């Protein structure tokens, strides 16, 4: 993944990555994001567009690798339709632990888990 990222930064192009965190340690994924966020390492304004499931990439109360306007969440309704919305709509405070609050469901985008449905799906007797 490093090759395409460096190539994108050198050319000032857009790089799309599906599941940035899929095969990278969270610290390494954050470092890649920082490469694109820094004017020093990204003077040609290359863009990184990615999806991820690791909430640590959202940052904590001390570190915010992404701006709130750069974070977009999705949520499916009961009909299976997906809604896309920006984290900026929630106006989180500067020192807010965004990753922790995301996992608590404060911004949505968290699946609704029904234990009974999991048990029914795993029932090997029926």
Residue pairs with C-beta under 8 A, 6 or more apart in sequence:
1 17
1 23
1 24
1 32
4 15
5 15
5 32
5 35
5 36
5 48
7 13
8 14
8 15
8 46
8 48
9 35
9 36
9 41
9 42
9 44
9 46
10 44
11 44
11 46
12 44
12 45
12 46
13 46
13 47
14 46
14 47
14 48
14 49
15 46
15 47
15 48
15 49
16 49
16 50
17 48
17 49
17 50
17 51
18 50
18 51
19 50
19 51
19 52
19 53
20 29
20 32
20 33
20 50
20 51
20 52
20 57
21 29
21 52
21 53
21 54
21 57
24 32
26 54
26 56
26 57
29 52
29 54
29 57
30 56
30 57
30 65
32 48
33 48
33 57
33 65
33 66
34 41
34 65
35 41
35 42
36 42
36 46
36 47
36 48
37 65
37 66
55 99
55 100
55 102
55 103
56 99
57 65
57 66
57 99
58 65
58 66
58 71
58 98
58 99
58 102
59 65
59 66
59 98
59 99
60 97
60 98
60 99
60 100
61 95
61 96
61 97
62 95
64 94
64 98
68 86
68 87
68 88
68 90
68 91
68 92
69 86
69 87
69 88
71 86
71 87
71 88
71 98
72 84
72 85
72 86
72 87
73 84
73 85
73 86
73 87
73 107
73 108
73 109
74 82
74 83
74 84
74 85
74 109
75 82
75 83
75 85
75 108
75 109
76 82
76 83
77 83
85 108
87 98
87 107
90 106
90 107
92 98
92 101
98 107
101 107
102 109
102 110
103 110
120 126
